[in-house]
Structures are given as structure tokens and as C-alpha cells.
């Protein structure tokens, strides 16, 4: 099955036969797949009046266990986004009544974010639908193939993080 990545590889073979462009076959498809997965998940989230960021906050609070409450910093770390992105997400969710901010009982200068009953209801309905979407995206891969895919992706991610760490100093010079 030929696709746009195959076309790109054919073009590079023609224009620069001296270079091995084969990594583009994997990483190009990985990037295209990530976009397609993201779009599929956004459709699912939208059915519940959410976007990916809102789903992430609600799911993080739910999976944190009772009392389904975290600090904004804990949410930022769990979501691996900037603190300003977390603040924007929280503002939208507070406005909709899906989460509530309250003073930290132990440190009045800090706040805690708690999942409201309405937030629990929304994430409780969205989560099974989200998992169903994910299942359908993996249709055709048996459990062994999925485990192998996970291991391969973990290795690529590790390589990318090592590359970033080794080269991040060069950007700051």
C-alpha cells in the first residue's frame, strides 16, 4: 500500500540517491499517525463537549483517587504542559463547573483543584468512549503486536529524549 510517505521516499531516492532516507519511512508515518490519532480522539472528546486538554485534566483528577484533587503544579507535571497551559485549561473547566479551585487547607497561599460532581459525570461518560476509540484505532493488532509496538515506541522515545538532552546545550549557546 503506497502512501504520501512512499512518494517522498521515491523523490529522495531520485534526487539524492547518495542518502539513505529510510528513517523517514518510520518517522514520517509516526508523525502522520500521531496526527490521525489526535484527530480521532478529538472527535470523541467533542461528543462530550471536551477537547484533549480538558479531558486530560478531568482524567488526571479522576485517576488521582479520592478526593480527586491536585495542586495546579501536580496537574502541570502530570500533563507535561506549561503552567500557563494548565491555567488556561483550568479557567475553562472552572467556568463550566467541572472543576473547582479552593484554598489548600495546609497552606492558605496555595490552591487545590477538585473534580466537581458534574466533572465526574462528564469524565465518567467520556472515558469509556475514549477507550473505545483507542481500541478501534488498534484494531488488527493482537496483544503481542501491541506489546511489541509499545516496546519499539519506548525505544524511539528514549532515543529522542537522549538526542534532545545531548543537543539542547547547543541551542543555548
Secondary structure, DSSP 8 states (H G I E B T S, - for coil): ---HHHHHHHHHHHH-TTS--THHHHHHHHHHHHHHHHHHHHHHHHTTT--HHHHHHHHHHHHT-TT-EE-HHHHHHHHTS-HHHHHHHHHHHHHTTSEEEEE-SS-TTSEEEEE-HHHHHHHHHHHHHHHHHHHHHTTT--HHHHHHHHHHHHHHHHHHHHHHHHHHHHHH-
